[in-house]
Amino acid sequence: MTTPNRTAHIRLTSHPEPGQATARIPIHWGAADPRERGPVVGSVTNPADHNVIGAHGGSYSVYRALAISARALNPLARPDLTNTHPVVQIGPHPQWGDPDRIVSLDPFGHMVGEVFRTEIATGTDIRPSIAITKARLNLPEILAAMAAHRVAPDEGILHGNGDISVTKIAIDPVWWLPGVARRFGTSEKELRRTLFEQTGGMFPDLVTRPDMQVFLPPIGGATVYVVGEVEALSDPKRTIACRVHDECNGSDVFGSDICTCRPYLVHGIEECVKEAQRGGAGVIVYNRKEGRALGEVTKFLVYNARKRQEGGDSAATYFERTECVAGVQDARFQQLMPDVLHWLGIRRIDRLMSMSNMKYDAIVESGIAVGERVPIPAELVPPDASVEIEAKKAAGYYTPDAPPDPAALDAVKGRDLGRY
C-alpha cells in the first residue's frame, strides 16, 4: 500500500522570510551541556525548526527523497525512538566541550532521544546521528589465528566458534563549519563558497545562510567497533590498541589482492582482541573514504592505467598515475579523522596498527599520544600488493620500522596527558 505524497505544504528555502534571518533553534557548538548546545535538527518535516545546512542521512538522504517521490514514504513520517537508546553509556568526556577537538560529528548525537525527550514529544523532529549497539564479528582469518594459536578463546571477548563480541557504533557526519575551516587553514567564507561551487550549487544555504554554521554533508560516516569494555578507552591505567581504517570495498569485502587493506584490517582486529584479553580495549574505526576518498570509479581507472603503462605496474609511478587521473594523489586529508577518537574519550593509543604517516601525524597533532606503531606482518602482504607497500615507503606515506616516540611513551605511562 502506498502512502499519499504530502509535500505540497512543505516549503524549505535558502532565503529566510523577513525577520527570520536566524535559526529558531540555535546551536551553540562547543557547549559542554547538550541542552545549552542545542539539538541538531536536520529533518524537513517542519522547515521552521530546520537549523542546519543539508539533511539527516548523509548520502542516504537521496534515497529518502526517491522513496517519497515514489510515494512509498510519507514525508511527514517521524521515527519512533522507543528502545533505540544506546546499549552502553559513552561520555560525556571533557573533549566534548572543546570546539577545537570535535568539529565533524555531534558528540551528543546518541543522546538526543533522552536529552530532548520533551521537545520530541511536543513536535520537534530531532533525530540521532549516532547509534550504539552490541554485535559479534566472525572472520575466517580469526579462525585461522586460533588454529595457529596466536589467539585463544576466552568465551567473553573471543568465543570458541571464532565470534568476537564488540560494541558497534554508527556515526553520521555533522560538520561545524568554522572549526572545519580552521582545521584546513582556510576561512569559513572560502570553505562555504568552495563547498557550494564544487557540489554544483546543491546547498545554496552555504552562501545565503551564514547564521547556520552546521552542515550535514552528503557523504558516508564511520563505524566504530570496540573490543572489550568501552570504559577502558578513557581509563589512563588501561591500554588501547587501535586501527583507523579507510574503506576499501574490493579488498575488505571481496578479498581483492592488489592492496593490503583487508589483511591490515584483520590484523588490527586480531591485535584488538589480544589487547582486550589483556584487560585493555581495542578500537577499529572504519571510515567511508573509498579509494582514498576519490571513489571506486577513479580507483579502477588508476588500476588500469598502472597495469597498462610501459614496463607494467611499478612503485615509482604508483601515485603519479593516481594524480594523472584524479588530479590529486590522496583526498582523505586526515585532519578530521581524530574527532571520533576524542569523542570516545581516548587520550593515548598504546599500539597503533598503522604505518601511515598521514594518520599518525593527524592523531598526535590533535593531542593524542601514540606509543607504538605496529606494521603489518610481511607474511600478510599479498604478492600483488608489494608495489603498493614500496610506493608508500618511497613517498613517505608509510614508515615500516618507526621506533616508538619517547615522548609518546612517557604519555602512555601517564606522565604527560596534556590538557585531558
C-alpha positions as CSV (number, residue, x, y, z in Angstrom):
1,M,0.0,0.0,0.0
2,T,1.5,3.4,-1.0
3,T,1.4,6.5,1.1
4,P,0.0,9.7,-0.3
5,N,2.6,12.3,-1.2
6,R,2.0,15.2,1.3
7,T,4.9,17.5,0.3
8,A,2.7,20.3,-1.1
9,H,2.7,22.4,2.1
10,I,6.3,22.0,2.9
11,R,8.4,25.0,2.0
12,L,12.2,24.9,2.5
13,T,14.2,27.8,1.1
14,S,17.7,29.1,1.5
15,H,16.3,32.6,1.7
16,P,14.6,33.1,5.1
17,E,11.4,35.1,5.4
18,P,11.8,38.8,6.6
19,G,12.6,38.8,10.3
20,Q,13.7,35.2,10.2
21,A,17.4,35.6,9.4
22,T,18.5,33.4,12.3
23,A,17.5,29.8,13.1
24,R,14.7,29.4,15.5
25,I,16.5,26.8,17.5
26,P,20.2,28.0,17.8
27,I,23.2,25.7,18.0
28,H,26.0,26.8,20.4
29,W,28.8,24.5,19.2
30,G,31.3,23.6,22.0
31,A,28.9,23.9,24.9
32,A,29.5,21.1,27.4
33,D,25.9,20.7,28.2
34,P,23.7,19.3,25.4
35,R,20.7,21.4,26.2
36,E,22.8,24.6,26.2
37,R,24.4,23.4,23.0
38,G,21.0,22.8,21.4
39,P,19.7,20.0,19.1
40,V,20.8,19.4,15.6
41,V,17.6,19.5,13.5
42,G,18.3,18.2,10.0
43,S,14.8,16.9,9.2
44,V,12.5,18.9,7.0
45,T,9.1,17.9,8.4
46,N,8.9,21.3,9.9
47,P,11.0,23.8,8.0
48,A,10.8,26.4,10.7
49,D,12.8,24.1,13.1
50,H,15.5,23.2,10.5
51,N,18.7,24.7,11.9
52,V,21.4,23.1,9.8
53,I,22.5,23.0,6.1
54,G,21.6,19.7,4.5
55,A,19.6,16.9,5.8
56,H,20.0,13.8,8.0
57,G,21.2,10.6,6.5
58,G,24.2,11.9,4.5
59,S,24.4,10.1,1.2
60,Y,21.2,8.2,2.0
61,S,19.1,11.3,2.1
62,V,18.8,11.0,-1.7
63,Y,17.2,7.5,-1.3
64,R,14.8,9.1,1.2
65,A,13.8,11.6,-1.5
66,L,13.3,8.8,-4.0
67,A,11.1,6.9,-1.6
68,I,9.0,10.0,-1.1
69,S,8.8,10.6,-4.8
70,A,7.7,7.0,-5.4
71,R,5.0,7.6,-2.7
72,A,6.5,4.7,-0.7
73,L,7.3,7.0,2.3
74,N,5.2,9.7,3.9
75,P,7.4,12.8,4.1
76,L,5.9,13.7,7.4
77,A,6.8,10.3,9.0
78,R,8.9,10.6,12.1
79,P,11.0,7.8,13.8
80,D,9.6,6.2,16.9
81,L,12.8,6.2,19.1
82,T,11.3,3.9,21.8
83,N,14.0,1.4,23.0
84,T,16.6,2.7,20.5
85,H,18.8,4.3,23.1
86,P,22.5,3.2,23.4
87,V,23.2,-0.2,24.9
88,V,26.3,1.2,26.7
89,Q,27.0,4.7,28.0
90,I,29.6,6.7,26.2
91,G,30.7,10.0,27.7
92,P,30.3,12.8,28.4
93,H,34.1,13.4,28.1
94,P,35.9,16.7,28.6
95,Q,36.7,16.8,24.8
96,W,33.0,17.2,24.0
97,G,33.1,20.7,25.3
98,D,36.1,21.8,23.4
99,P,35.2,23.2,20.0
100,D,38.7,22.7,18.7
101,R,38.7,18.9,19.5
102,I,35.5,17.8,17.8
103,V,34.2,19.6,14.6
104,S,33.0,16.8,12.3
105,L,30.4,14.9,14.4
106,D,27.8,15.7,17.0
107,P,29.2,14.4,20.4
108,F,25.6,14.3,21.7
109,G,24.2,12.6,18.6
110,H,23.5,9.4,20.5
111,M,21.8,11.1,23.5
112,V,19.1,13.1,21.7
113,G,16.3,10.7,22.4
114,E,16.7,11.1,26.1
115,V,18.1,14.7,26.4
116,F,15.4,16.2,24.1
117,R,12.6,13.9,25.0
118,T,10.2,16.7,25.8
119,E,10.9,18.6,22.6
120,I,10.5,15.4,20.5
121,A,7.2,14.6,22.3
122,T,5.9,18.1,21.6
123,G,6.6,18.0,17.9
124,T,10.2,18.9,17.2
125,D,11.7,16.3,14.8
126,I,15.1,15.7,16.4
127,R,16.9,12.6,15.2
128,P,20.0,10.7,16.4
129,S,23.2,11.0,14.3
130,I,24.9,8.2,16.4
131,A,23.7,4.8,17.3
132,I,25.3,2.3,19.7
133,T,24.6,-1.4,19.8
134,K,26.2,-4.8,20.5
135,A,27.2,-7.3,17.9
136,R,29.5,-10.2,17.1
137,L,32.1,-10.3,14.3
138,N,33.1,-13.5,12.6
139,L,36.0,-13.6,10.2
140,P,37.7,-16.7,8.7
141,E,41.1,-15.2,9.4
142,I,40.4,-15.1,13.1
143,L,39.6,-18.8,13.0
144,A,42.9,-19.3,11.3
145,A,44.6,-17.3,14.0
146,M,43.0,-19.5,16.6
147,A,44.2,-22.6,14.7
148,A,47.7,-21.2,14.7
149,H,47.5,-20.5,18.4
150,R,48.1,-16.7,18.0
151,V,44.8,-16.1,19.9
152,A,42.7,-18.3,22.2
153,P,39.0,-18.1,23.0
154,D,38.0,-16.8,26.4
155,E,34.2,-17.0,25.9
156,G,33.8,-13.4,26.8
157,I,35.6,-11.5,24.1
158,L,36.6,-14.3,21.7
159,H,34.3,-17.3,21.5
160,G,35.1,-20.9,20.5
161,N,33.4,-20.6,17.2
162,G,35.5,-17.5,16.3
163,D,32.9,-14.9,17.1
164,I,34.2,-11.6,18.6
165,S,31.9,-9.7,20.9
166,V,32.0,-6.0,20.1
167,T,30.2,-2.7,20.8
168,K,29.3,-1.3,17.4
169,I,28.8,2.4,16.8
170,A,27.5,4.1,13.7
171,I,28.3,7.8,13.2
172,D,26.9,10.2,10.7
173,P,29.0,13.3,9.9
174,V,28.0,16.6,11.4
175,W,30.3,19.4,10.4
176,W,30.7,22.6,12.4
177,L,32.0,24.8,9.5
178,P,34.1,27.4,11.5
179,G,36.0,24.5,13.1
180,V,36.4,22.6,9.9
181,A,37.7,25.7,8.2
182,R,40.3,26.2,10.9
183,R,41.5,22.6,10.6
184,F,42.2,23.1,7.0
185,G,43.8,26.5,7.3
186,T,41.2,28.4,5.4
187,S,38.4,30.8,6.1
188,E,34.8,29.8,6.8
189,K,33.7,32.0,3.9
190,E,36.2,30.3,1.5
191,L,35.1,26.8,2.7
192,R,31.4,27.6,2.2
193,R,32.0,29.1,-1.2
194,T,34.1,26.1,-2.3
195,L,31.6,23.5,-0.9
196,F,28.8,25.4,-2.7
197,E,30.6,25.5,-6.1
198,Q,32.1,22.0,-6.1
199,T,28.7,20.4,-5.3
200,G,27.1,22.2,-8.3
201,G,25.2,24.6,-6.1
202,M,23.5,21.8,-4.3
203,F,23.4,23.6,-1.0
204,P,22.7,27.3,-1.5
205,D,22.4,27.7,2.3
206,L,26.2,27.6,2.4
207,V,26.3,31.1,0.9
208,T,22.9,32.5,1.8
209,R,22.6,31.4,5.5
210,P,25.7,32.5,7.5
211,D,23.6,32.1,10.6
212,M,23.6,28.3,10.0
213,Q,27.1,27.1,10.9
214,V,26.4,23.3,11.0
215,F,26.4,21.3,7.8
216,L,25.3,17.7,7.3
217,P,27.4,16.7,4.2
218,P,26.0,14.1,1.8
219,I,28.9,11.6,2.5
220,G,29.3,8.4,4.3
221,G,30.2,8.4,8.0
222,A,32.1,6.0,10.2
223,T,31.6,2.7,12.1
224,V,33.4,2.0,15.3
225,Y,34.0,-1.5,16.7
226,V,35.1,-1.6,20.3
227,V,36.6,-4.8,21.6
228,G,36.5,-5.1,25.4
229,E,34.9,-2.6,27.8
230,V,34.1,0.9,26.4
231,E,35.1,2.4,29.8
232,A,38.7,1.3,29.2
233,L,39.1,3.8,26.4
234,S,39.2,6.7,28.8
235,D,40.9,5.0,31.7
236,P,44.6,6.0,31.8
237,K,45.5,2.8,33.7
238,R,44.4,0.6,30.8
239,T,45.9,0.0,27.4
240,I,44.4,0.7,24.0
241,A,45.1,-0.9,20.6
242,C,43.7,0.9,17.6
243,R,43.3,0.5,13.8
244,V,41.9,3.5,11.9
245,H,40.9,2.1,8.5
246,D,39.7,3.8,5.4
247,E,37.2,1.8,3.3
248,C,38.3,-0.5,0.5
249,N,35.3,-2.4,-0.7
250,G,37.3,-4.6,-3.2
251,S,39.7,-5.8,-0.5
252,D,37.7,-5.5,2.7
253,V,34.6,-7.3,1.3
254,F,35.7,-9.2,-1.8
255,G,39.3,-10.1,-1.0
256,S,41.0,-8.4,-3.9
257,D,44.7,-8.9,-3.5
258,I,46.1,-5.7,-5.2
259,C,46.3,-3.9,-1.8
260,T,46.9,-4.7,1.9
261,C,43.6,-3.3,3.1
262,R,41.7,-6.4,4.3
263,P,44.9,-8.1,5.7
264,Y,45.8,-5.0,7.7
265,L,42.2,-4.6,8.9
266,V,42.0,-8.2,10.1
267,H,45.5,-7.9,11.7
268,G,44.2,-4.9,13.5
269,I,41.1,-6.8,14.7
270,E,43.3,-9.6,15.9
271,E,45.5,-7.2,17.9
272,C,42.4,-5.5,19.4
273,V,41.2,-8.9,20.6
274,K,44.6,-9.5,22.3
275,E,44.6,-6.1,23.9
276,A,41.1,-6.6,25.3
277,Q,42.0,-10.0,26.6
278,R,44.9,-8.4,28.5
279,G,42.5,-6.1,30.3
280,G,42.6,-3.1,27.9
281,A,40.5,-2.4,24.9
282,G,40.7,-2.4,21.1
283,V,39.2,0.1,18.7
284,I,38.6,-0.2,15.0
285,V,37.4,3.0,13.2
286,Y,36.1,2.2,9.7
287,N,35.8,5.4,7.7
288,R,33.8,5.6,4.4
289,K,36.5,7.0,2.2
290,E,36.6,4.6,-0.7
291,G,39.7,4.9,-3.0
292,R,41.4,7.5,-0.8
293,A,38.1,9.4,-0.9
294,L,38.4,9.5,-4.7
295,G,35.8,6.8,-5.3
296,E,35.8,3.4,-6.9
297,V,35.5,4.6,-10.5
298,T,38.6,6.7,-10.2
299,K,40.3,3.8,-8.3
300,F,39.6,1.3,-11.0
301,L,40.7,3.7,-13.8
302,V,44.0,4.1,-11.9
303,Y,44.3,0.3,-11.7
304,N,44.1,0.1,-15.5
305,A,46.5,2.9,-16.1
306,R,49.1,1.4,-13.7
307,K,49.0,-2.0,-15.2
308,R,49.0,-0.9,-18.9
309,Q,51.9,1.5,-18.7
310,E,55.2,0.6,-20.3
311,G,57.1,-1.7,-18.0
312,G,54.0,-2.7,-16.0
313,D,52.9,-1.6,-12.6
314,S,55.7,0.0,-10.5
315,A,56.2,1.7,-7.2
316,A,57.9,4.6,-8.9
317,T,54.7,5.6,-10.8
318,Y,52.1,4.4,-8.3
319,F,51.0,7.8,-7.0
320,E,51.8,9.6,-10.3
321,R,49.1,7.6,-12.1
322,T,46.5,8.5,-9.4
323,E,47.3,12.1,-9.8
324,C,47.1,12.0,-13.6
325,V,43.6,10.6,-13.3
326,A,42.2,12.3,-10.2
327,G,44.3,15.5,-10.1
328,V,45.4,14.7,-6.5
329,Q,47.2,11.7,-5.0
330,D,45.0,11.3,-1.9
331,A,41.8,13.2,-0.9
332,R,41.4,11.7,2.5
333,F,43.1,14.6,4.3
334,Q,43.1,13.0,7.8
335,Q,42.6,16.2,9.8
336,L,39.0,15.3,10.7
337,M,39.8,11.7,11.5
338,P,40.8,12.1,15.2
339,D,37.5,13.6,16.1
340,V,35.9,10.1,16.7
341,L,38.9,9.2,19.0
342,H,38.3,12.3,21.1
343,W,34.6,11.5,21.2
344,L,35.4,8.1,22.7
345,G,37.5,9.8,25.4
346,I,40.8,8.5,24.1
347,R,43.9,10.4,25.3
348,R,46.5,8.0,24.1
349,I,46.9,4.9,22.0
350,D,49.4,2.3,23.2
351,R,49.5,0.3,19.9
352,L,48.5,1.9,16.6
353,M,48.1,-0.7,13.8
354,S,49.1,1.6,11.0
355,M,52.3,2.8,9.4
356,S,50.6,5.7,7.6
357,N,52.4,8.9,8.5
358,M,49.3,10.9,7.5
359,K,47.2,9.1,10.1
360,Y,49.9,9.1,12.7
361,D,50.6,12.9,12.3
362,A,46.9,13.7,12.4
363,I,46.4,11.8,15.6
364,V,49.4,13.1,17.5
365,E,48.9,16.7,16.3
366,S,45.3,16.5,17.7
367,G,46.8,15.9,21.2
368,I,46.5,12.1,21.4
369,A,49.8,10.3,22.3
370,V,50.8,7.2,20.4
371,G,53.2,4.7,21.9
372,E,54.0,2.1,19.3
373,R,53.2,1.8,15.6
374,V,52.6,-1.8,14.6
375,P,53.4,-2.7,11.0
376,I,51.5,-5.3,9.0
377,P,53.4,-8.6,9.2
378,A,55.3,-9.3,6.0
379,E,53.6,-12.7,5.5
380,L,50.2,-10.9,5.3
381,V,51.1,-8.8,2.3
382,P,49.7,-10.3,-0.9
383,P,52.2,-10.6,-3.7
384,D,50.3,-8.2,-6.0
385,A,50.3,-5.6,-3.1
386,S,54.1,-5.3,-2.8
387,V,54.0,-2.4,-5.3
388,E,51.6,-0.5,-3.0
389,I,53.9,-1.0,0.0
390,E,57.1,0.0,-1.8
391,A,55.3,3.1,-3.3
392,K,54.1,4.2,0.1
393,K,57.6,3.8,1.6
394,A,59.1,5.8,-1.2
395,A,56.6,8.6,-1.0
396,G,56.9,8.9,2.8
397,Y,53.3,7.8,3.4
398,Y,54.5,4.7,5.2
399,T,57.1,4.1,7.9
400,P,57.8,0.4,8.2
401,D,60.3,0.5,11.1
402,A,59.4,3.6,13.1
403,P,60.8,3.4,16.6
404,P,58.5,4.3,19.5
405,D,58.4,8.1,20.2
406,P,60.0,8.5,23.7
407,A,57.7,11.5,24.5
408,A,54.7,9.5,23.4
409,L,55.8,6.6,25.6
410,D,56.0,8.9,28.6
411,A,52.5,10.0,27.8
412,V,51.4,6.4,27.6
413,K,52.9,5.8,31.1
414,G,50.6,8.6,32.4
415,R,53.3,11.3,32.9
416,D,52.1,13.7,30.3
417,L,48.5,13.5,29.3
418,G,48.2,17.1,28.2
419,R,45.0,19.0,28.6
420,Y,43.0,15.9,29.5
